[in-house]
Amino acid sequence: MQIAITISLLIISNIFMTFAWYGHLKMKQFSWFESLPLIGVILFSWAIALFEYIFQVPANRIGFKENGGPFTLMQLKIIQEVITLTIFVIFSNLLFKGESLQWNHFAAFGCLIAAVYFVFMK
């Protein structure tokens, strides 16, 4: 159960993170947002990032082996990176139509899958 909770919280966290980091690039199509100074954009992103941390911190605490969870620190980080890239690919393909996946993107993702394999090896 801890595995499912940890991974679910990391997915939710990464959805908020992706919107905080890259959502403002799409939001500039709205006139009220485009007129914001950079500090306003930063504060807007920080407000979204707060929700990232609300889900990410519990995910790591629940999932971390020294807290009774199933994952080592390295395993948590690699899982988080794979989730981050998966969410980012979905986000960029849905919201940024000019961005397309190339063969090298798939090769890089394959390397991350290999990293998951290696980090879980005994």
C-alpha positions as CSV (number, residue, x, y, z in Angstrom):
1,M,0.0,0.0,0.0
2,Q,2.9,2.4,0.8
3,I,4.2,1.9,-2.8
4,A,0.9,3.0,-4.3
5,I,0.5,5.9,-1.9
6,T,4.1,7.1,-2.5
7,I,3.8,6.9,-6.3
8,S,0.4,8.5,-6.4
9,L,1.5,11.4,-4.3
10,L,4.6,11.8,-6.5
11,I,2.5,11.9,-9.6
12,I,0.2,14.6,-8.1
13,S,3.2,16.5,-6.9
14,N,4.8,16.4,-10.3
15,I,1.7,17.6,-12.1
16,F,1.8,20.7,-9.9
17,M,5.5,21.1,-10.4
18,T,5.2,20.9,-14.1
19,F,2.5,23.6,-14.1
20,A,4.6,25.8,-11.7
21,W,7.7,25.5,-13.8
22,Y,6.3,25.6,-17.3
23,G,2.6,26.6,-17.1
24,H,3.5,30.3,-17.1
25,L,4.9,29.9,-20.6
26,K,1.4,29.0,-21.8
27,M,-0.4,31.4,-19.5
28,K,1.0,34.5,-21.4
29,Q,-1.7,34.0,-23.9
30,F,-4.1,35.6,-21.4
31,S,-3.9,39.4,-21.4
32,W,-4.1,39.7,-17.6
33,F,-1.2,37.3,-17.2
34,E,1.0,38.8,-19.9
35,S,0.8,42.2,-18.2
36,L,2.3,40.8,-15.0
37,P,5.8,41.8,-14.2
38,L,8.3,39.0,-13.7
39,I,7.9,39.1,-9.9
40,G,4.2,38.5,-10.4
41,V,4.9,35.5,-12.6
42,I,7.3,34.2,-10.0
43,L,4.8,34.6,-7.2
44,F,2.1,32.9,-9.3
45,S,4.5,29.9,-9.9
46,W,5.4,29.8,-6.2
47,A,1.7,29.6,-5.3
48,I,1.4,26.5,-7.6
49,A,4.6,25.0,-6.3
50,L,3.3,25.2,-2.7
51,F,0.9,22.4,-3.7
52,E,3.8,20.4,-5.2
53,Y,5.5,20.4,-1.8
54,I,2.2,19.5,0.0
55,F,2.2,16.2,-1.9
56,Q,6.0,15.7,-2.5
57,V,7.1,15.9,1.2
58,P,4.6,13.3,2.4
59,A,5.4,11.0,-0.6
60,N,9.1,11.0,0.4
61,R,8.4,10.5,4.1
62,I,5.9,7.7,3.5
63,G,8.1,6.0,0.8
64,F,11.5,6.4,2.5
65,K,12.9,3.1,3.9
66,E,14.2,4.7,7.1
67,N,10.7,5.9,7.9
68,G,9.3,2.4,7.3
69,G,8.7,2.8,3.6
70,P,9.7,0.5,0.8
71,F,12.3,2.7,-1.0
72,T,15.8,3.9,-0.5
73,L,16.7,7.5,-1.1
74,M,18.2,6.7,-4.5
75,Q,15.1,4.7,-5.5
76,L,12.8,7.5,-4.6
77,K,14.8,10.0,-6.6
78,I,14.9,7.8,-9.7
79,I,11.2,7.1,-9.5
80,Q,10.5,10.8,-9.1
81,E,12.6,11.6,-12.2
82,V,10.8,9.1,-14.4
83,I,7.5,10.4,-13.2
84,T,8.6,14.0,-13.8
85,L,9.6,13.2,-17.4
86,T,6.4,11.3,-18.1
87,I,4.2,14.1,-16.8
88,F,6.3,16.6,-18.7
89,V,6.0,14.7,-22.0
90,I,2.2,14.5,-21.6
91,F,2.0,18.2,-20.6
92,S,4.2,19.5,-23.5
93,N,2.4,17.4,-26.1
94,L,-1.1,18.6,-24.9
95,L,-0.3,22.2,-24.3
96,F,2.6,23.0,-26.6
97,K,1.6,21.7,-30.0
98,G,4.9,22.9,-31.6
99,E,6.9,20.5,-29.5
100,S,7.3,17.0,-30.8
101,L,9.0,13.9,-29.6
102,Q,12.1,12.8,-31.5
103,W,13.9,9.5,-31.5
104,N,16.6,10.9,-29.1
105,H,13.9,11.8,-26.6
106,F,12.7,8.2,-26.6
107,A,16.4,7.0,-26.3
108,A,16.8,9.3,-23.3
109,F,13.6,8.0,-21.7
110,G,14.9,4.4,-22.3
111,C,18.1,5.4,-20.4
112,L,15.9,6.5,-17.5
113,I,14.0,3.2,-17.5
114,A,17.4,1.5,-17.4
115,A,18.3,3.7,-14.5
116,V,15.2,2.4,-12.6
117,Y,16.3,-1.1,-13.4
118,F,19.8,-0.6,-12.1
119,V,18.8,1.3,-9.0
120,F,16.5,-1.6,-8.0
121,M,19.1,-4.3,-8.6
122,K,20.3,-6.1,-5.6
